[in-house]
Amino acid sequence: MEKSTSRVFRIERSIPADAVLAERNSNSDRHSRRKQTLAPERASGKAAAQLHAGDCAVPLLHTAARARVPLPGARVIEKITALKKEYPGTLVNMNSDAIRFPSMPASEQICAREGPAESMPETDSRMRWTALPDIEKMPDRPRERPLDIHSRAAEADRFLMDPANGVLQVDQAARHYFSALLGSRSRELITYGCVVAGKLLRGDGADELLPALESFYHDRFGVFMNSPSDSEKVRVGAIEFWYLMNVNALAYAVIRAGMNGNDYVSELFRNSMDRIAVMARDVGHDFNHQGYRFAEGAPYTNEDFYRQPDSLAGYSYLMLAAHEMFGDRRYLDESLGAMERYLEFDSNPWYEIPNGAMGSLAAARLSALGYSVDVEKALSYVFDANTGSMVLGEWGGRPVDGLMVGWRGRSRAEAISSVYSMESMVALPYVLPIARYEPRFARAIGKYALNVMANIRLFYPDFLPEDHQSRPDLHPSIPYERLMREYEGKSPYATGDSAGHRSVYGGGYALWWDAVVESTCDDFILRLDTTKTDFMKEAAYPTYLYYNPWQDERCVTLDVGSVRSDLYELTSHSCISQGVSGKVNLRLQPRDAIVVAVVPSEGKVKARGRVLEINGIAVDYRWDGGVERW
């Protein structure tokens, strides 16, 4: 039952925002290189109508019970439409009064508050969205429905955990591992961490799987590596930078999701962070190399196209994770320094998407903590279809919007000739939490999530003709590693890389998606959990992102449970329901997004700078202090 009574608060202020900011700023080998070209081995509902956005992008302003602000008048909209043809691109708004185009000279900016709303219905103003240009090029609503990730993840989990299928391995010490690819016998942290963290996020029992994490820590080098310490592969301690950052992030995820009380494993992680920090200083915080040989204490590069400068972003994430875990200021300084260097690149330094995805979350968290960080630039490196990892459009008539290529490649043409399941699935869990820290990106993140969840189906064998895939006989719950734009006249074509066909190290992320995605009564409106995959967060209330891709208002329900709660909406900084329990209706405006936190009714509200807390738990990191009422 929903209760509509209003509630007024006296906001208890502690330190002014400017003082808080001033104080903070003063303290301030995948398979030998897996993306080798290899000819693949041979082997034997009704689509919804696609709706497109209008030219003037009016929904950058959306509704909430807040102070009225005039919307653009008809003359302004006419001018915007004309300018959009002259300056191709997307509206970008940074909470200022100006509507800007990426390619528009500063002298031609249009004031969004120029006169009354002449041709639009009166509405209340919310925060204006910050658009990400290449996400704006995606359809608001994809052609296909989102993949049923719940049944797909449940099927994958049953398959992976059955020893008869050859993926789950148990050594003489009763430690459990998972093969990276179907048919292989590899033991890699990139797979183990992905699967185990996914099971923990879903709430599965995983106690028998946890002891194996220690085996990936190498006493000789003092760091977590991709292969176990008894592996001959790491005799000289050589590892590519993107592997190093990614597998340590997965170790962190496993620890935070299931081993927080294990002091020994926590100390191993601290040792690993210390060793990686020393390594960073050894290379002058310049990751423009392929990797590092810990036995020699020196970087290495086999070919120039293997250089991985974006590892600065992964490094910043790891150092911030260590700071949040141990409270040591040294790690924070390392994170801030690395992020500053990363965002100083004139062009996208992307090499492998896990680094950029982790780095974007680190940027948002640092910004929420009060540091000056360009979160938009960090996200633009992730969602970049021109020089980065993401692809747009169709292959063989099938949409591929939001899928990610494997690595930078020897050329751009080589890079964008294939997309990979791991890279396409790893980004979402890291960028979702950004909507809680920076709600202005909620619409972009929601739109990306909807498109990638629809198009990820192309990696699964039951969504392609048998002659468009290399091994249709293998189990359908594990996706192909690679999707080629074209192979022998067939487009797209699903296959593997140099050592296999189906990817466990990528498909394991279906378990992560299962933990953060929930369907609603509308097939195209998802409930996205912004907290579960934020392993750095302190205590947090359940906070969900909803994106409405339709051109009309839609209503969905949220079950808040039996305890009476309030619903606080982050993009409008306001309470939208009070004293509610059970199922609550949420109204979503056309092509709009909301971020809803379920908080205690009658909780103590306190403002700490720009952070609004309820019972001492941060709810809104961008509270504007503009009103004294809920």
N, C-alpha and C positions, 0 to 999 in steps of 0.2 A: 504494500500500500504506500502511495506517495503522499507526502504531507507538504503543503504549500506555504506554510508559515515562514515569514522572513526572520532573519536573525542578524542582530547588530553586535559588532565586537569592538572592544577597545583594543587596538593593536598595541602591544607592548614593544617598544623600540629599544634596541640595545645600542650597538655602535652604528653611527651613520654610514651609509654606503661608501662615501668617498674615503672615510677613515679606514674602513675595512680594506678597500683596494690599495690604499697607500701603504698600509701595514704589510699586506701580502706581497706587494711588489718590491718592498724594501728588503724582504727576506728571500727576497727572491732566490742434393746428390741424387734430386729425384731421378733414380735410375740413370746415372751418369750424365744427366741433363735430359729429362724425360721428353722434351718436345722435339725429338728428332723426326724428320719426315720419314714415314714408313707406309708403304701401300698396305691397306687393311686386308686381313685374311678373309676369303670368301667362305660362306656357309649358308648350308641350308638355313548425344543430344542435339542436338540441333544448335547451331551456332547463333549466338545473340547478335542482334544488329549493332554495328559499331557506331558510337556517337562521338562527334568531334566538338572541340571547344570553339567558341566564337573568337573573333579577332581581337576584341578589346579586353579580354581577360578580366571582366568585371569581378569574378569571385575572389580576386585578391583581397577584397573586403568582405567580411562575413559577420554574422549576427551574434549578439550577446547582450545581456542586460547591463550596459555600461553607458558612459557619456556619449551623446550624439556628436558625430562629426560629419560634415557635408560630404557627399560622394561626388565624383566627377560629373559635371554637367554634360549635356549632349554635345556642345561645341568642343569640349575637351576630348570626349570619346571619339568624335569625328577626327580630330587632330591626331590622336593616338593611332587610330586605324591607318591614317595616311602615312604617319611616320613608320609604322610597323612594316609597310611595304618598302620604304626607302632604307630602313635599317633593320634587316632581318635579325631575329633573335627573340628573346623572351623578356617579359617584364621582370625586373628585379627590384625588390623593395627592401630596404634595410631599416625598417621602422622610422623612416624619415617622412617628410611631407612630399617627397618627389617620386614620380614614377620614372624609372630610367630604363633604357634599352642598353644591352651590353656594347653595341657599336655606335651609340648616339653620342655626339659631342656634348660636353657638359653645358654648353651654351643653349642647347635645345631641350633641356629637361622641362617636363611639364609638371605644374603644380597640381597635386591630386585634390586640393581643397579650393579649387577655383570655381566658386559659385555653387548654387544649389543643385540637387539632383533633379534634372529636368525630365529625364526619360526613364528613370528607374524607380521602383517602389521604394518608399522610405524604409530605411533599415538602420540598425545600430552598427557601430563600427567595432570591429575587433582588430587585433594585430594584423598587419598585412603580411602575406606570405613572402618569404624569400624563395624565389624560384631557382631551380637548377636547370640551365638551358637544355641539356640533352635529355633530362627526364620530361621536360615539357613537350618534347617532340614525340613522346610515346602517346598512344591513345589513352584518353581518360579511362576508358573501360576496354580491356583487351577482348579480342574475339573469342577466345576460349575461356571457360570457367577456370578458377584456380584449381590446381591439382588437389585431389583428396589426400592431403598429406598425412592424415591420421591413419587411414587404412594402409597407406604406403609404408609408413614408419613402423606400424605394428607388424606388418609382413616382413619387413627387413630385419627387425629385431628377432623375430622367431627364427629366421634363416641364419642370421649371424651367430646366434647363441647355440645352435645345434651343431655339435662337433662332427656329425656325419657329413656336413657340407664342406668341411675342409678349410673354413675361414678361421674359426676359433682354434687356437693352438695352446697346449698346456705343456710347459717344460718340466724337467725332473724336480724342480723346486716348487711345483704346483702353481707357477705364475702363468697368468693368462695373457695371450697376445692375439692380435687379429692381422691377417694378411692384408696387404694393401690392395691387391687385385684378386679377382677370382682366379684360382689356379696357381697362384704364387704361394711361396712359403716364407715371405719376408716378415720380419718383426720390426715394425717402425712406430715411433711415437706419433708420427703424423696421422696414423690410423688408430692406434690405441687411444690416444687422447681424444680424437674426434668421437669415437664410439662410446667410450666410457663417460666422457662429459655429457654426451647426449642422453645416455641412460640416466645419469644423475639428474639432469634437468627435467626429465620426464617423471622423476620420482620412482624409478625402478630400483630394486635391490641390486647393489653392485659390489657388496663387500668382498666377494671372492675375486673381483677384478682389480681392486685397488693396489695390492702389494706389488704388482708388476711395475708400477710407476718408478719405484726406486731403482730398478735395473737399468733405466735409461740415464741415470746419473753416473758420470764417470769420475771416480775419485782422482784419477791421474790428472785430469784437466779441470776438475772442479766445476763442471757444467753439465746440464742436461743436453743430450745429443739425440739424433733421430734413431740411431740403432743402439741396442743394449750394450752394456760395457763388455760383454764377452764376445762381441762381434768383431771379426777380423776387419770389417769395413772401416772401422774408426781407429785403426792402429796408430795413424799419424794425427788423428783428431781433426781431419779436414772436413769442413761443412760449409755449404753455401749460406750466405747471410740470410736469405729469405727463409730457408729451412730453420736456421738457428732461432730467429725471432718467432717463427710460427710454432715450432714444437715447444719452446719455452712458454709461450702463451697458452698452449694446450695443457701443459703441466700445471700452470697456474689455474686454469679453468677446473681441472680435476681436483686440485687441492681446495679451491674455494667452494666448489659444489659438493664435495664429499669427504674432505680430510682436514677440515679446519682445526680439529682438536689434536691433530698429529704433529707434535712439536718437532719430531725428527725430520719428517718430510718438509715441514716449513723451513727448517734450517738448511736443508738441501737446496731449496728454492732460493733462499737468501744467498747461499754460497754461489749459486749459478748467476744470480744477478750481479754479485760483486765481480765475478770473473768476466762477465760480459761487459761490465763498466770499465774494467781494466783494459779489455780488448779494444773498446771504443777509444780510450785514450791512446792506446798503442797506434791506432790508425788515424789519430788526429780527428776523431769524430767524422771521418770521411769514409763513407761506405761505398764509394765508387770503385769497388772491386767485386770479384765474384764471390769470394768467401774468405775463410780464415783457417790456417793450420795451427791448432793449439799446441802441438808438439814443438813447432818451430817458433811460435809467437809472432807470426807474420801473415799478412794477407796474401792471396793469390788470385790471379785472373788468367784463365786459359785462352779466352778470346774476348775482344773488347765488347762484343754484343752480349756478354754474360754479366756485365757490370750492373750492380744493384744499388744505386744511390737511394732509392726509396726506403731502404732498410732503416734509415733514420726515423721513419714514422713508426715502424715496429719497435725500434729501440726506445722511442719516447713512450710508447704504450707500456712496455715492460718496466721501465724505470718508474713510471707513475703507479703501476700496479704494485711494485715493491714499496713505494712510499706509502700507499694506502694500506698495505699489509703490515708494514713494520714501523711506520711513522718516522722514518729517517729522512731528514731534510736533504741529505746528499742525493738521494734518488730523485727527489723533486727537482732539484737544480739540474740534474742530468736530463730529466724529461723536458723541462722548459728549454734548455739549450738546444736539444735535438730538434724539438718542434720548431723553434725559431729558424734553425738552419734548413729544415725541411720546407718550410713555407717561403723561404727566400729564393727557391728555384724559379727561374724565369719561365721555364716550361715544365710540363708534367714529368717528374722523374720516375714514373711508374716502371716497375719491372715485373712484379708479381702482386696480385691484388690483396692477399692477406695483409701485407704491410700497410697499404693505404687504408684498408678497412679498419684495422686496429688503430691506425694513426688518427683517423677522423673521430673515433670515439675518445681518444686521448685529448684531442683538441677541444672537443665539446666539454669534457670534464674539467680541463684546465680553465676554460672560459667560465664555466659555472662556479669554479672556486675563486674567481675574481681576477684572473690574469688576462692580459690582452692577447688574444689568439684569434686568428682569422679562420673561423670554423667553416665559413662558406668556401674558402679556397681549398681547405683540406677535403671537403666533400666534392668539390669540382674535380679534384684529382681522381676520385673514385668513380664518379659518374661522368666519364669523359669518353665520348664515342669518336673523337677526332684523333687524339694522340694517345689515349689511354686504353683501358681494358674492356670497356663496355661496347656492345654492338646494338644497332638499331635496325629496324626494317624487317624484311622477310627473306627467307632462303627457301627457294622452291615453293613459294606460296605459303609458307608457314612462318608465323611471327617469331622473331628471336629477340625482341626488345628486352633489354636488361640482362641478357646472358653475357658472360665474361670470357674473354680469350685467355689463353694460358700464360703467355709471357711476352715480353717486348718483341722477341724474334730478331732475325737477321735483317728483316725489312718489315715495313708496315703491312705490305701485301701478304707476307707469310703469317704475320701475327693474326690478322683478321680473317684468315682462311679457315680457322677452327675456333670453337669455344669448348670449354671444359666444365665438367660437372662440379668438381671441387670449387673452382674459382667462382662459378655461378651461384653456388650455395653458401659460400663462406661469408659473403659480404653482409647479407641481411641481418644475421644475429648481432653483428658489431654496430651497424648503423641504427638499428631500431631504438636503442637507449638514447640516442641523440635527441629524439623527439621530446624526451622528458627534460633534458637540459636546455635545449634550444627549440621551443615549440614552433618557431617561425618556419622550420623545415618539415613540419609534420605532414603537410599536404604533399610535398615532393617525395618524402620517404614512403608515405602510404601509397602513392601512385606507382612508385618503383616496385614496392612489395607486391602489389596486385599483378603487375605485368610479369615480373619474374616468376611468381608462383603459378601463373598460367603457362608460361613458356618453358619452364623446366621440364615439362612432360616429354619434350623431344629427346631427352636422354634415356627415357624408359622404353623398352622394346615394344610394349603393347600399344604405343602411339605412332609407330612408323610401320610401313609395309616391310615385309621380311627381306625384300631385295634392296632395302635402303639401310641395312644394318649388317654387321659382320658376324655376330653370333646370336641369332634369335633363339637358339636352343638353351641358352643359359637362363638362370632364374630371373624372373621379371622384377623382383624387388630391389635388385642392385642395378643402378644406372650405368650406362656406358660412360667411359672415361672422357670420350671426345666426340664432338659433333662437327663434321666437316661441312663446309659450305657446299662443296660439290666433289663427287668422286665418280669418275667414269660415267658422267652424264646424269648421275642421281643426286638430287639435292632436296633436303640435306641428307647426309649419310652418317650414321652412328657407328662408332668403332672404338678402338683403344689407341694406345700409343705404342711405344717401342717394346713393351713387355706384357701386354695383356689387353683385355677388352672392357671388362666391367670394373668399376672403381668403388672399392670399399672406403678408401680414404676420402672420397667425395660423397658417396651415398650415405655415409654415417651422419652427415649433417641433416638428413631428413629427420633424425631424432631431435636435433636442436629445433628445427622448424616446428615439429610436432609440439614442442614444449611452449612455443611462443605464439602460435597461430590457433585461433579458434573461429569456427564458422558461426554465422548468424542466420537469421531467417531469410536473408538476402544472399544469394550465392556470390555476389560480387562485392559484398561489404564484409570485411574481416575484422575480428577483434585481435589486435596485435599487442602483446605484452612487452612493455618497454623496460622492464626491470630484470627479468630472469637471466638474460645473457650479459648483464652489466655486472661483471665479477668484481669491479672496483667499488661498487656502491656501498654505502653504509646502510642502515635500516631504511626501508622504503615502503610506502603504502602501495597496494596494487594500482598500477597506472596503465591505461590502455589507449591505444591509438585506433581511431576509426576514420576511414576515408570513404567518402561517398562519390563514386564515379559517375553517377547519373546526373541528368540535367533537370531533375526535379527533386523536391524534398523527399527523403526517406526516413523511416522510423525503424529502429532495432531495439532489442531489449538487452539489458545487462542485469544478471542475477548478482546482487550485492551480498546475498546471504541473509541469515536470520538476525544478525546484530544491526541495530539501527545505525545508519551511516549518512554522511553527506557526500555529495559528488562535486568535486572541485574541478573546474575545466581550465587547463593551463593556457590555452591560446587566448582566452578572454580574461584570465586572472579573476574568475568569479565562480561562485557557487551556483550550480544549475539545478540541484535537488537537495532537500534538507530532510533529515529524520526519516530516511526511507529504508525499507528492507524488502527482501524478495526480489521480484523482477521489476525493473524500472525502465520506462520508455525513454529512449534517447532520440531526439530529432536531429537529423543531419541535413544541412542545407546543400543545395546542388554543388557538385564538384568542390566539396569542402572537406575539411578534416577537423576533428576535435581530439583532445588528449584529456582523458578523464581519470582522476585519482579518486579512489574510494577511501575516505578518511573518517575518523570517529566523529560522531555527532557530539556537540558540546565540548570538543577538545579545546585545549588552551592554545590560542593563536599568538604567535610572536614573530615579529619581523627582525631579522638579523641582516642589516644592510638590505640587499635586494633579494635575500632568501626568506621566503615565508615558511615558517615551521608550524606544525601542529603537534602538540605534546612532545616537542623536541625533535621531531623528524621532519626533514626538509621535504616540502611539497612542491613549491614553485621557486625555481632559481632565477626567474626573471620578473618577479613581482614588481609592479611599477609604483606601488605606494599611493596610487591615485585616489583610492576610496578607503573609507574607514569601516565599510560594512562588507559582510560576506556576500 
